[in-house]
Amino acid sequence: MGELTDKVKGIANEAIGNVKQGSSNPATRAEGEAQERKGEAQQVKGSVKGALGDKV
């Protein structure tokens, strides 16, 4: 079940990050980029968990 949780959290972080990147504030845009990268990493983590059978 951890696989699905990580993937959903990753998708949510990517979406929020994309919204923040549309801001006119440079600090918020940078935060959005970082949050998008975090979401991508969470999705990879979920994929790895799925491949290893949730043993990670």
N, CA, C and O atoms as a Tripos MOL2 file, in Angstrom:
@<TRIPOS>MOLECULE
protein
  224   223    56     0     0
PROTEIN
NO_CHARGES

@<TRIPOS>ATOM
      1 N           0.8140   -1.1980    0.0000 N.3       1 MET1
      2 CA          0.0000    0.0000    0.0000 C.3       1 MET1
      3 C           0.8560    1.2600    0.0000 C.2       1 MET1
      4 O           0.3960    2.3170   -0.4310 O.2       1 MET1
      5 N           2.0890    1.1620    0.4750 N.am      2 GLY2
      6 CA          2.9700    2.3210    0.5010 C.3       2 GLY2
      7 C           3.2750    2.8490   -0.8810 C.2       2 GLY2
      8 O           3.5120    4.0440   -1.0580 O.2       2 GLY2
      9 N           3.2710    1.9680   -1.8570 N.am      3 GLU3
     10 CA          3.5320    2.3700   -3.2330 C.3       3 GLU3
     11 C           2.4940    3.3870   -3.6990 C.2       3 GLU3
     12 O           2.8460    4.4430   -4.2240 O.2       3 GLU3
     13 N           1.2420    3.0720   -3.5080 N.am      4 LEU4
     14 CA          0.1600    3.9580   -3.9420 C.3       4 LEU4
     15 C           0.2010    5.2800   -3.1930 C.2       4 LEU4
     16 O           0.0050    6.3380   -3.7900 O.2       4 LEU4
     17 N           0.4530    5.2270   -1.9040 N.am      5 THR5
     18 CA          0.5190    6.4450   -1.0900 C.3       5 THR5
     19 C           1.6110    7.3790   -1.5930 C.2       5 THR5
     20 O           1.3870    8.5800   -1.7440 O.2       5 THR5
     21 N           2.8020    6.8200   -1.8550 N.am      6 ASP6
     22 CA          3.9070    7.6480   -2.3500 C.3       6 ASP6
     23 C           3.5820    8.2600   -3.7090 C.2       6 ASP6
     24 O           3.8900    9.4250   -3.9610 O.2       6 ASP6
     25 N           2.9680    7.4830   -4.5710 N.am      7 LYS7
     26 CA          2.6330    7.9990   -5.9020 C.3       7 LYS7
     27 C           1.5980    9.1150   -5.8230 C.2       7 LYS7
     28 O           1.7130   10.1190   -6.5260 O.2       7 LYS7
     29 N           0.5900    8.9480   -4.9730 N.am      8 VAL8
     30 CA         -0.4470    9.9830   -4.8310 C.3       8 VAL8
     31 C           0.1470   11.2570   -4.2330 C.2       8 VAL8
     32 O          -0.1440   12.3580   -4.7020 O.2       8 VAL8
     33 N           0.9730   11.1130   -3.2040 N.am      9 LYS9
     34 CA          1.6280   12.2880   -2.6130 C.3       9 LYS9
     35 C           2.5100   12.9770   -3.6540 C.2       9 LYS9
     36 O           2.5710   14.2060   -3.7080 O.2       9 LYS9
     37 N           3.1850   12.1900   -4.4690 N.am     10 GLY10
     38 CA          4.0370   12.7580   -5.5070 C.3      10 GLY10
     39 C           3.2420   13.5540   -6.5200 C.2      10 GLY10
     40 O           3.6420   14.6520   -6.9060 O.2      10 GLY10
     41 N           2.1270   13.0100   -6.9500 N.am     11 ILE11
     42 CA          1.2790   13.7140   -7.9150 C.3      11 ILE11
     43 C           0.7670   15.0160   -7.3150 C.2      11 ILE11
     44 O           0.7460   16.0480   -7.9860 O.2      11 ILE11
     45 N           0.3570   14.9700   -6.0570 N.am     12 ALA12
     46 CA         -0.1420   16.1790   -5.3920 C.3      12 ALA12
     47 C           0.9530   17.2340   -5.2770 C.2      12 ALA12
     48 O           0.7100   18.4090   -5.5500 O.2      12 ALA12
     49 N           2.1560   16.8270   -4.8750 N.am     13 ASN13
     50 CA          3.2540   17.7900   -4.7540 C.3      13 ASN13
     51 C           3.6200   18.3820   -6.1100 C.2      13 ASN13
     52 O           3.9240   19.5720   -6.2000 O.2      13 ASN13
     53 N           3.5970   17.5810   -7.1530 N.am     14 GLU14
     54 CA          3.8840   18.1120   -8.4860 C.3      14 GLU14
     55 C           2.8390   19.1390   -8.8950 C.2      14 GLU14
     56 O           3.1820   20.1990   -9.4190 O.2      14 GLU14
     57 N           1.5830   18.8370   -8.6610 N.am     15 ALA15
     58 CA          0.5150   19.7660   -9.0420 C.3      15 ALA15
     59 C           0.6240   21.0830   -8.2810 C.2      15 ALA15
     60 O           0.5100   22.1560   -8.8740 O.2      15 ALA15
     61 N           0.8440   21.0050   -6.9810 N.am     16 ILE16
     62 CA          0.9830   22.2220   -6.1710 C.3      16 ILE16
     63 C           2.2140   23.0090   -6.6140 C.2      16 ILE16
     64 O           2.1820   24.2370   -6.6990 O.2      16 ILE16
     65 N           3.2950   22.2900   -6.8930 N.am     17 GLY17
     66 CA          4.5130   22.9520   -7.3670 C.3      17 GLY17
     67 C           4.2990   23.6820   -8.6790 C.2      17 GLY17
     68 O           4.8060   24.7870   -8.8720 O.2      17 GLY17
     69 N           3.5480   23.0650   -9.5800 N.am     18 ASN18
     70 CA          3.2600   23.7160  -10.8620 C.3      18 ASN18
     71 C           2.4440   24.9780  -10.6820 C.2      18 ASN18
     72 O           2.6760   25.9660  -11.3790 O.2      18 ASN18
     73 N           1.4960   24.9660   -9.7620 N.am     19 VAL19
     74 CA          0.6890   26.1580   -9.4940 C.3      19 VAL19
     75 C           1.5800   27.2710   -8.9330 C.2      19 VAL19
     76 O           1.4750   28.4250   -9.3500 O.2      19 VAL19
     77 N           2.4500   26.9220   -7.9930 N.am     20 LYS20
     78 CA          3.3400   27.9210   -7.3900 C.3      20 LYS20
     79 C           4.2920   28.5190   -8.4250 C.2      20 LYS20
     80 O           4.6810   29.6810   -8.3090 O.2      20 LYS20
     81 N           4.6640   27.7460   -9.4200 N.am     21 GLN21
     82 CA          5.5760   28.2590  -10.4440 C.3      21 GLN21
     83 C           4.9290   29.3440  -11.2890 C.2      21 GLN21
     84 O           5.6280   30.1100  -11.9530 O.2      21 GLN21
     85 N           3.6200   29.4190  -11.2750 N.am     22 GLY22
     86 CA          2.9120   30.4620  -12.0170 C.3      22 GLY22
     87 C           2.8520   31.7840  -11.2760 C.2      22 GLY22
     88 O           2.2960   32.7540  -11.7910 O.2      22 GLY22
     89 N           3.4080   31.8410  -10.0890 N.am     23 SER23
     90 CA          3.3730   33.0560   -9.2760 C.3      23 SER23
     91 C           4.3040   34.1260   -9.8400 C.2      23 SER23
     92 O           5.2580   33.8260  -10.5570 O.2      23 SER23
     93 N           4.0100   35.3660   -9.5040 N.am     24 SER24
     94 CA          4.8900   36.4620   -9.9150 C.3      24 SER24
     95 C           6.0220   36.6710   -8.9100 C.2      24 SER24
     96 O           6.9670   37.4100   -9.1850 O.2      24 SER24
     97 N           5.9280   36.0260   -7.7510 N.am     25 ASN25
     98 CA          6.9520   36.1400   -6.7100 C.3      25 ASN25
     99 C           8.0740   35.1290   -6.9810 C.2      25 ASN25
    100 O           7.8160   33.9270   -7.0360 O.2      25 ASN25
    101 N           9.3110   35.6020   -7.1510 N.am     26 PRO26
    102 CA         10.4170   34.6910   -7.4520 C.3      26 PRO26
    103 C          10.6530   33.6230   -6.3750 C.2      26 PRO26
    104 O          11.0180   32.4920   -6.6960 O.2      26 PRO26
    105 N          10.4470   33.9740   -5.1100 N.am     27 ALA27
    106 CA         10.6420   33.0080   -4.0320 C.3      27 ALA27
    107 C           9.5980   31.8930   -4.1160 C.2      27 ALA27
    108 O           9.9040   30.7210   -3.8950 O.2      27 ALA27
    109 N           8.3830   32.2710   -4.4320 N.am     28 THR28
    110 CA          7.3170   31.2760   -4.5580 C.3      28 THR28
    111 C           7.5670   30.3860   -5.7750 C.2      28 THR28
    112 O           7.3150   29.1820   -5.7240 O.2      28 THR28
    113 N           8.0550   30.9660   -6.8580 N.am     29 ARG29
    114 CA          8.3820   30.1520   -8.0490 C.3      29 ARG29
    115 C           9.4650   29.1390   -7.7250 C.2      29 ARG29
    116 O           9.3740   27.9810   -8.1320 O.2      29 ARG29
    117 N          10.4870   29.5640   -6.9960 N.am     30 ALA30
    118 CA         11.5690   28.6510   -6.6220 C.3      30 ALA30
    119 C          11.0460   27.5430   -5.7070 C.2      30 ALA30
    120 O          11.4300   26.3810   -5.8410 O.2      30 ALA30
    121 N          10.1800   27.9120   -4.7900 N.am     31 GLU31
    122 CA          9.5670   26.9220   -3.8960 C.3      31 GLU31
    123 C           8.7430   25.9150   -4.7060 C.2      31 GLU31
    124 O           8.7410   24.7190   -4.4130 O.2      31 GLU31
    125 N           8.0570   26.4110   -5.7140 N.am     32 GLY32
    126 CA          7.2610   25.5410   -6.5740 C.3      32 GLY32
    127 C           8.1160   24.5540   -7.3440 C.2      32 GLY32
    128 O           7.7470   23.3890   -7.4920 O.2      32 GLY32
    129 N           9.2520   25.0140   -7.8330 N.am     33 GLU33
    130 CA         10.1700   24.1220   -8.5450 C.3      33 GLU33
    131 C          10.6740   23.0210   -7.6200 C.2      33 GLU33
    132 O          10.7310   21.8530   -8.0030 O.2      33 GLU33
    133 N          11.0370   23.4040   -6.4000 N.am     34 ALA34
    134 CA         11.5170   22.4210   -5.4270 C.3      34 ALA34
    135 C          10.4170   21.4240   -5.0730 C.2      34 ALA34
    136 O          10.6780   20.2290   -4.9370 O.2      34 ALA34
    137 N           9.1970   21.9130   -4.9260 N.am     35 GLN35
    138 CA          8.0960   21.0270   -4.5680 C.3      35 GLN35
    139 C           7.7790   20.0690   -5.7180 C.2      35 GLN35
    140 O           7.4240   18.9130   -5.4860 O.2      35 GLN35
    141 N           7.9050   20.5440   -6.9440 N.am     36 GLU36
    142 CA          7.6770   19.6640   -8.0920 C.3      36 GLU36
    143 C           8.7220   18.5480   -8.1210 C.2      36 GLU36
    144 O           8.3930   17.3880   -8.3700 O.2      36 GLU36
    145 N           9.9690   18.9040   -7.8680 N.am     37 ARG37
    146 CA         11.0450   17.8870   -7.8360 C.3      37 ARG37
    147 C          10.7880   16.8750   -6.7180 C.2      37 ARG37
    148 O          11.0200   15.6790   -6.8930 O.2      37 ARG37
    149 N          10.3130   17.3550   -5.5800 N.am     38 LYS38
    150 CA          9.9880   16.4600   -4.4650 C.3      38 LYS38
    151 C           8.8990   15.4720   -4.8950 C.2      38 LYS38
    152 O           8.9730   14.2820   -4.5910 O.2      38 LYS38
    153 N           7.9120   15.9710   -5.5910 N.am     39 GLY39
    154 CA          6.8370   15.1120   -6.0700 C.3      39 GLY39
    155 C           7.3410   14.0610   -7.0410 C.2      39 GLY39
    156 O           6.9160   12.9060   -6.9940 O.2      39 GLY39
    157 N           8.2380   14.4590   -7.9120 N.am     40 GLU40
    158 CA          8.8140   13.4980   -8.8520 C.3      40 GLU40
    159 C           9.5810   12.4100   -8.1060 C.2      40 GLU40
    160 O           9.5010   11.2330   -8.4550 O.2      40 GLU40
    161 N          10.3170   12.8100   -7.0870 N.am     41 ALA41
    162 CA         11.0830   11.8320   -6.2970 C.3      41 ALA41
    163 C          10.1470   10.8800   -5.5540 C.2      41 ALA41
    164 O          10.4290    9.6870   -5.4450 O.2      41 ALA41
    165 N           9.0430   11.4040   -5.0480 N.am     42 GLN42
    166 CA          8.0860   10.5500   -4.3370 C.3      42 GLN42
    167 C           7.4830    9.5130   -5.2800 C.2      42 GLN42
    168 O           7.2480    8.3700   -4.8880 O.2      42 GLN42
    169 N           7.2370    9.9130   -6.5130 N.am     43 GLN43
    170 CA          6.6770    8.9710   -7.4730 C.3      43 GLN43
    171 C           7.6820    7.8710   -7.8040 C.2      43 GLN43
    172 O           7.3130    6.7060   -7.9480 O.2      43 GLN43
    173 N           8.9430    8.2450   -7.9220 N.am     44 VAL44
    174 CA          9.9840    7.2410   -8.1720 C.3      44 VAL44
    175 C          10.0720    6.2890   -6.9890 C.2      44 VAL44
    176 O          10.1890    5.0760   -7.1670 O.2      44 VAL44
    177 N          10.0170    6.8340   -5.7940 N.am     45 LYS45
    178 CA         10.0470    6.0090   -4.5830 C.3      45 LYS45
    179 C           8.8960    5.0110   -4.5920 C.2      45 LYS45
    180 O           9.0850    3.8420   -4.2550 O.2      45 LYS45
    181 N           7.7120    5.4630   -4.9730 N.am     46 GLY46
    182 CA          6.5600    4.5710   -5.0520 C.3      46 GLY46
    183 C           6.7570    3.4830   -6.0820 C.2      46 GLY46
    184 O           6.3620    2.3360   -5.8670 O.2      46 GLY46
    185 N           7.3680    3.8380   -7.2070 N.am     47 SER47
    186 CA          7.6290    2.8400   -8.2480 C.3      47 SER47
    187 C           8.6240    1.7930   -7.7650 C.2      47 SER47
    188 O           8.4620    0.6030   -8.0310 O.2      47 SER47
    189 N           9.6480    2.2410   -7.0560 N.am     48 VAL48
    190 CA         10.6510    1.3140   -6.5230 C.3      48 VAL48
    191 C           9.9970    0.3860   -5.4950 C.2      48 VAL48
    192 O          10.2480   -0.8190   -5.4890 O.2      48 VAL48
    193 N           9.1620    0.9530   -4.6350 N.am     49 LYS49
    194 CA          8.4680    0.1210   -3.6550 C.3      49 LYS49
    195 C           7.6180   -0.9350   -4.3540 C.2      49 LYS49
    196 O           7.5690   -2.0880   -3.9250 O.2      49 LYS49
    197 N           6.9590   -0.5410   -5.4170 N.am     50 GLY50
    198 CA          6.1270   -1.4820   -6.1560 C.3      50 GLY50
    199 C           6.9520   -2.5820   -6.7800 C.2      50 GLY50
    200 O           6.5450   -3.7440   -6.7890 O.2      50 GLY50
    201 N           8.1150   -2.2190   -7.3030 N.am     51 ALA51
    202 CA          8.9870   -3.2110   -7.9410 C.3      51 ALA51
    203 C           9.5830   -4.1720   -6.9160 C.2      51 ALA51
    204 O           9.8300   -5.3390   -7.2220 O.2      51 ALA51
    205 N           9.8130   -3.6800   -5.7060 N.am     52 LEU52
    206 CA         10.4170   -4.5160   -4.6830 C.3      52 LEU52
    207 C           9.3860   -5.1560   -3.7530 C.2      52 LEU52
    208 O           9.7410   -5.8600   -2.8070 O.2      52 LEU52
    209 N           8.1190   -4.9040   -4.0300 N.am     53 GLY53
    210 CA          7.0750   -5.5210   -3.2210 C.3      53 GLY53
    211 C           6.8800   -4.8840   -1.8690 C.2      53 GLY53
    212 O           6.6320   -5.5910   -0.8920 O.2      53 GLY53
    213 N           6.9830   -3.5570   -1.7770 N.am     54 ASP54
    214 CA          6.7710   -2.8120   -0.5190 C.3      54 ASP54
    215 C           7.7540   -3.1830    0.5840 C.2      54 ASP54
    216 O           7.4300   -3.0310    1.7620 O.2      54 ASP54
    217 N           8.9210   -3.6540    0.2440 N.am     55 LYS55
    218 CA          9.9120   -4.0160    1.2690 C.3      55 LYS55
    219 C          10.8550   -2.8740    1.5860 C.2      55 LYS55
    220 O          11.7310   -3.0100    2.4410 O.2      55 LYS55
    221 N          10.6860   -1.7450    0.9050 N.am     56 VAL56
    222 CA         11.5510   -0.5840    1.1370 C.3      56 VAL56
    223 C          10.9170    0.2950    2.1760 C.2      56 VAL56
    224 O          11.4750    1.3340    2.5280 O.2      56 VAL56
@<TRIPOS>BOND
     1     1     2 1
     2     2     3 1
     3     3     4 2
     4     3     5 am
     5     5     6 1
     6     6     7 1
     7     7     8 2
     8     7     9 am
     9     9    10 1
    10    10    11 1
    11    11    12 2
    12    11    13 am
    13    13    14 1
    14    14    15 1
    15    15    16 2
    16    15    17 am
    17    17    18 1
    18    18    19 1
    19    19    20 2
    20    19    21 am
    21    21    22 1
    22    22    23 1
    23    23    24 2
    24    23    25 am
    25    25    26 1
    26    26    27 1
    27    27    28 2
    28    27    29 am
    29    29    30 1
    30    30    31 1
    31    31    32 2
    32    31    33 am
    33    33    34 1
    34    34    35 1
    35    35    36 2
    36    35    37 am
    37    37    38 1
    38    38    39 1
    39    39    40 2
    40    39    41 am
    41    41    42 1
    42    42    43 1
    43    43    44 2
    44    43    45 am
    45    45    46 1
    46    46    47 1
    47    47    48 2
    48    47    49 am
    49    49    50 1
    50    50    51 1
    51    51    52 2
    52    51    53 am
    53    53    54 1
    54    54    55 1
    55    55    56 2
    56    55    57 am
    57    57    58 1
    58    58    59 1
    59    59    60 2
    60    59    61 am
    61    61    62 1
    62    62    63 1
    63    63    64 2
    64    63    65 am
    65    65    66 1
    66    66    67 1
    67    67    68 2
    68    67    69 am
    69    69    70 1
    70    70    71 1
    71    71    72 2
    72    71    73 am
    73    73    74 1
    74    74    75 1
    75    75    76 2
    76    75    77 am
    77    77    78 1
    78    78    79 1
    79    79    80 2
    80    79    81 am
    81    81    82 1
    82    82    83 1
    83    83    84 2
    84    83    85 am
    85    85    86 1
    86    86    87 1
    87    87    88 2
    88    87    89 am
    89    89    90 1
    90    90    91 1
    91    91    92 2
    92    91    93 am
    93    93    94 1
    94    94    95 1
    95    95    96 2
    96    95    97 am
    97    97    98 1
    98    98    99 1
    99    99   100 2
   100    99   101 am
   101   101   102 1
   102   102   103 1
   103   103   104 2
   104   103   105 am
   105   105   106 1
   106   106   107 1
   107   107   108 2
   108   107   109 am
   109   109   110 1
   110   110   111 1
   111   111   112 2
   112   111   113 am
   113   113   114 1
   114   114   115 1
   115   115   116 2
   116   115   117 am
   117   117   118 1
   118   118   119 1
   119   119   120 2
   120   119   121 am
   121   121   122 1
   122   122   123 1
   123   123   124 2
   124   123   125 am
   125   125   126 1
   126   126   127 1
   127   127   128 2
   128   127   129 am
   129   129   130 1
   130   130   131 1
   131   131   132 2
   132   131   133 am
   133   133   134 1
   134   134   135 1
   135   135   136 2
   136   135   137 am
   137   137   138 1
   138   138   139 1
   139   139   140 2
   140   139   141 am
   141   141   142 1
   142   142   143 1
   143   143   144 2
   144   143   145 am
   145   145   146 1
   146   146   147 1
   147   147   148 2
   148   147   149 am
   149   149   150 1
   150   150   151 1
   151   151   152 2
   152   151   153 am
   153   153   154 1
   154   154   155 1
   155   155   156 2
   156   155   157 am
   157   157   158 1
   158   158   159 1
   159   159   160 2
   160   159   161 am
   161   161   162 1
   162   162   163 1
   163   163   164 2
   164   163   165 am
   165   165   166 1
   166   166   167 1
   167   167   168 2
   168   167   169 am
   169   169   170 1
   170   170   171 1
   171   171   172 2
   172   171   173 am
   173   173   174 1
   174   174   175 1
   175   175   176 2
   176   175   177 am
   177   177   178 1
   178   178   179 1
   179   179   180 2
   180   179   181 am
   181   181   182 1
   182   182   183 1
   183   183   184 2
   184   183   185 am
   185   185   186 1
   186   186   187 1
   187   187   188 2
   188   187   189 am
   189   189   190 1
   190   190   191 1
   191   191   192 2
   192   191   193 am
   193   193   194 1
   194   194   195 1
   195   195   196 2
   196   195   197 am
   197   197   198 1
   198   198   199 1
   199   199   200 2
   200   199   201 am
   201   201   202 1
   202   202   203 1
   203   203   204 2
   204   203   205 am
   205   205   206 1
   206   206   207 1
   207   207   208 2
   208   207   209 am
   209   209   210 1
   210   210   211 1
   211   211   212 2
   212   211   213 am
   213   213   214 1
   214   214   215 1
   215   215   216 2
   216   215   217 am
   217   217   218 1
   218   218   219 1
   219   219   220 2
   220   219   221 am
   221   221   222 1
   222   222   223 1
   223   223   224 2
@<TRIPOS>SUBSTRUCTURE
     1 MET1         2 RESIDUE 1 A MET
     2 GLY2         6 RESIDUE 1 A GLY
     3 GLU3        10 RESIDUE 1 A GLU
     4 LEU4        14 RESIDUE 1 A LEU
     5 THR5        18 RESIDUE 1 A THR
     6 ASP6        22 RESIDUE 1 A ASP
     7 LYS7        26 RESIDUE 1 A LYS
     8 VAL8        30 RESIDUE 1 A VAL
     9 LYS9        34 RESIDUE 1 A LYS
    10 GLY10       38 RESIDUE 1 A GLY
    11 ILE11       42 RESIDUE 1 A ILE
    12 ALA12       46 RESIDUE 1 A ALA
    13 ASN13       50 RESIDUE 1 A ASN
    14 GLU14       54 RESIDUE 1 A GLU
    15 ALA15       58 RESIDUE 1 A ALA
    16 ILE16       62 RESIDUE 1 A ILE
    17 GLY17       66 RESIDUE 1 A GLY
    18 ASN18       70 RESIDUE 1 A ASN
    19 VAL19       74 RESIDUE 1 A VAL
    20 LYS20       78 RESIDUE 1 A LYS
    21 GLN21       82 RESIDUE 1 A GLN
    22 GLY22       86 RESIDUE 1 A GLY
    23 SER23       90 RESIDUE 1 A SER
    24 SER24       94 RESIDUE 1 A SER
    25 ASN25       98 RESIDUE 1 A ASN
    26 PRO26      102 RESIDUE 1 A PRO
    27 ALA27      106 RESIDUE 1 A ALA
    28 THR28      110 RESIDUE 1 A THR
    29 ARG29      114 RESIDUE 1 A ARG
    30 ALA30      118 RESIDUE 1 A ALA
    31 GLU31      122 RESIDUE 1 A GLU
    32 GLY32      126 RESIDUE 1 A GLY
    33 GLU33      130 RESIDUE 1 A GLU
    34 ALA34      134 RESIDUE 1 A ALA
    35 GLN35      138 RESIDUE 1 A GLN
    36 GLU36      142 RESIDUE 1 A GLU
    37 ARG37      146 RESIDUE 1 A ARG
    38 LYS38      150 RESIDUE 1 A LYS
    39 GLY39      154 RESIDUE 1 A GLY
    40 GLU40      158 RESIDUE 1 A GLU
    41 ALA41      162 RESIDUE 1 A ALA
    42 GLN42      166 RESIDUE 1 A GLN
    43 GLN43      170 RESIDUE 1 A GLN
    44 VAL44      174 RESIDUE 1 A VAL
    45 LYS45      178 RESIDUE 1 A LYS
    46 GLY46      182 RESIDUE 1 A GLY
    47 SER47      186 RESIDUE 1 A SER
    48 VAL48      190 RESIDUE 1 A VAL
    49 LYS49      194 RESIDUE 1 A LYS
    50 GLY50      198 RESIDUE 1 A GLY
    51 ALA51      202 RESIDUE 1 A ALA
    52 LEU52      206 RESIDUE 1 A LEU
    53 GLY53      210 RESIDUE 1 A GLY
    54 ASP54      214 RESIDUE 1 A ASP
    55 LYS55      218 RESIDUE 1 A LYS
    56 VAL56      222 RESIDUE 1 A VAL
